[in-house]
Each structure stands twice: as C-alpha cells, then as structure tokens.
Amino acid sequence: MVRFITAALIALLLSACGDSSPGPLAGTWQATGVVPMKATFRDGETEALGIIEKVGYKVDGKSVIVTYKDGLMKGSAVRFVFVNPTTMQAMGMTYRKVGG
C-alpha cells in the first residue's frame, strides 16, 4: 500500500512539472490570415509581435493547448491543431513552420 501511494505521488509531481515543453510546437512558425506574423514557441514561453509571455503547454492528440500565465492573455488557452508536422491552425489562422 505504501509503495502504491509513493508511486502515485511521484507520478503526480512529475506530471505537474511537465508543462514547460512546447512539444511539436517548438520552433518558429509563420502565420497567414488576418494578422500575418511569426510566433516562436520555447520552453515555458512564447514570443509573437515582440511580446514574450510565460505559458504552459499540454499535448492533446493532434493538438497542443497553450495556456498563458501572464500578459494580456493571462488565463486564456489557445488550441493549436496540427494538419501535418509543418502546418497547424489556430484562431482562424494557418501557421507554417519556418525555423527549428
């Protein structure tokens, strides 16, 4: 019983700490649509239009949910859905990977 509880606590702690990696979002993407812009996703942060914000990431199937921890979008979450490894869609825009 003690081993089970210890294992469960360790798993819980590891999962709570695992939201800083952007996973397949890592790198720089060029958006097309209403606001053509570049967005860069790094461990624990994202940068777009010269604004760097702290974020958390959650990989969910063929998408990544980005939750903003500060800045103008604090508390908001955006789902980026992958069409293929170099194309994704979010907020009415299509993004194409342009850098690693």
C-alpha positions in Angstrom: 0.0 0.0 0.0 2.8 2.4 0.9 4.6 1.7 -2.4 1.4 2.4 -4.3 0.9 5.8 -2.6 4.5 6.7 -3.1 4.4 5.8 -6.8 1.2 7.8 -7.2 2.7 10.9 -5.5 5.8 10.7 -7.7 3.7 10.4 -10.8 1.5 13.4 -9.8 4.6 15.5 -9.1 6.2 14.6 -12.4 3.0 15.4 -14.4 2.6 18.7 -12.6 6.1 19.8 -13.7 5.8 18.7 -17.3 4.0 21.6 -18.9 7.0 23.8 -19.9 7.9 21.9 -23.2 6.1 23.0 -26.3 6.5 19.5 -27.8 5.7 19.6 -31.6 5.1 23.4 -31.4 8.8 24.0 -30.6 10.4 26.5 -33.1 9.2 29.4 -35.2 6.0 29.5 -37.2 4.7 32.0 -39.8 1.0 32.8 -39.6 -1.1 33.7 -42.6 -4.5 35.3 -42.4 -5.8 38.5 -40.8 -2.6 39.2 -39.0 0.5 37.7 -40.7 3.1 37.3 -38.0 5.8 35.0 -36.7 5.4 33.1 -33.4 8.2 31.3 -31.6 7.4 28.6 -29.0 10.2 27.8 -26.5 10.3 26.0 -23.1 7.8 27.9 -20.8 7.3 30.9 -23.1 6.1 32.1 -26.5 7.1 35.2 -28.5 4.9 37.0 -31.0 5.0 40.6 -32.3 8.0 41.2 -30.0 6.0 40.2 -26.8 7.3 37.4 -24.7 4.8 35.7 -22.4 5.1 32.8 -19.9 3.0 29.8 -20.9 2.2 26.2 -20.2 1.7 23.5 -22.8 -0.4 20.4 -22.9 -0.2 18.0 -25.8 -3.7 16.6 -26.6 -3.8 14.2 -29.5 -3.1 16.1 -32.7 -3.1 19.5 -30.9 -1.2 21.5 -28.3 -3.1 23.7 -25.9 -1.1 26.8 -24.9 -2.2 28.4 -21.6 -1.0 31.9 -20.9 0.4 32.6 -17.4 0.9 36.3 -17.7 0.5 39.2 -20.1 -2.6 40.3 -22.0 -3.9 36.8 -22.4 -3.3 35.6 -18.8 -5.6 32.7 -18.0 -6.6 32.2 -21.7 -5.9 29.0 -23.5 -5.4 28.5 -27.3 -5.6 25.2 -29.1 -3.1 24.7 -32.0 -4.3 21.9 -34.2 -1.8 20.1 -36.4 -2.7 19.5 -40.1 0.7 17.8 -40.6 4.1 18.2 -39.0 4.8 21.6 -40.7 1.3 23.1 -40.7 -1.1 24.0 -37.9 -4.2 26.1 -37.4 -5.4 28.3 -34.5 -7.6 31.4 -34.1 -8.6 31.4 -37.7 -5.0 31.5 -39.0 -2.8 28.9 -40.6 0.8 28.6 -39.4 3.7 27.1 -41.3 7.0 26.0 -39.6 9.8 28.3 -40.7 12.5 27.5 -38.1 13.7 25.0 -35.6 
